[in-house]
Amino acid sequence: MPAPPPKNFTYDSQNKILSWDGVPDVDEYEVVFKLLISPSWSIAYNGGTNTECSFIHEPGVYNVKGKSKKEETWGEYSKVYDINVT
């Protein structure tokens, strides 16, 4: 059974940190982002079980979503969260 996705993505503008609520017993996360007006997604974080990462980008509104991997199976992406980078 695939793991549920991480959720509740938030951005700390003072420390330039993107964080999320983790999922118990997963092997890794993949978190992707894009500018609100962009069609292309880029990887912000993957390959580990941290629940935060540096997020240093130009000011703007970004879409962020993530998924979890457990026992070699990726789950579905989370809903899309809007992050305001100031």
VOLUMZA-910830 format. One record per residue (C-alpha): chain; x, y, z. Coordinates in steps of 0.001 Angstrom, whole numbers, plus 500000, padded with zeros to 6 digits. Example, Ala and Ser with C-alpha at 12.3 -4.5 7.8 and 13.67 -1.06 7.14 Angstrom:
// residues 2
> A	512300	495500	507800
> A	513670	498940	507140
//
This chain:
// residues 86
> A	500000	500000	500000
> A	501518	503366	499013
> A	502313	505849	501762
> A	500172	508977	502091
> A	501772	512242	500971
> A	503336	514831	503266
> A	501075	517793	504012
> A	500824	521271	505501
> A	503706	522845	503587
> A	504826	526146	505124
> A	507577	528653	504401
> A	509693	530477	506985
> A	510771	533653	505174
> A	513247	534691	507868
> A	515247	531440	507680
> A	514369	530568	504047
> A	513112	527112	505069
> A	510326	525088	503470
> A	508816	522577	505897
> A	506039	520000	505927
> A	504327	517456	508137
> A	505992	514100	507666
> A	504504	510648	507377
> A	505561	507871	509804
> A	507700	505005	508507
> A	508404	506301	504996
> A	511701	505743	503172
> A	511918	509126	501436
> A	510105	512223	500211
> A	510078	514103	496959
> A	509017	517750	497118
> A	508588	519763	493925
> A	507850	523421	493274
> A	507132	525910	490522
> A	506352	529579	490212
> A	502601	530049	490162
> A	502762	531214	486526
> A	505181	528485	485365
> A	504156	525185	483751
> A	507344	523360	484833
> A	507979	521647	488178
> A	511470	521437	489748
> A	512733	519346	492652
> A	513156	521160	495965
> A	513990	518035	497992
> A	514288	514281	497484
> A	516130	511242	498696
> A	515650	511439	502451
> A	513223	511691	505330
> A	513862	515273	506460
> A	510753	517388	506920
> A	512373	520661	505877
> A	514775	522016	503288
> A	516397	525284	502285
> A	514231	527215	499865
> A	516094	530257	498550
> A	514307	531708	495538
> A	513257	535019	494069
> A	510186	536647	495644
> A	506893	535386	494303
> A	504130	532872	494814
> A	505185	529254	494364
> A	503190	526046	494130
> A	504585	523201	496236
> A	503556	519550	496511
> A	505131	516345	497730
> A	504908	512573	497758
> A	506224	509756	499948
> A	507977	506491	499138
> A	507611	503347	501230
> A	508961	499891	500379
> A	509991	500969	496854
> A	506521	502334	496020
> A	505769	506021	495523
> A	502412	507339	496678
> A	500400	510073	495018
> A	501378	513738	495200
> A	499754	515873	497871
> A	497408	518688	497057
> A	499184	521814	495828
> A	500091	524412	498445
> A	500761	528094	497671
> A	503930	529437	499279
> A	504603	533184	499305
> A	508335	533930	499142
> A	509116	537496	500201
//
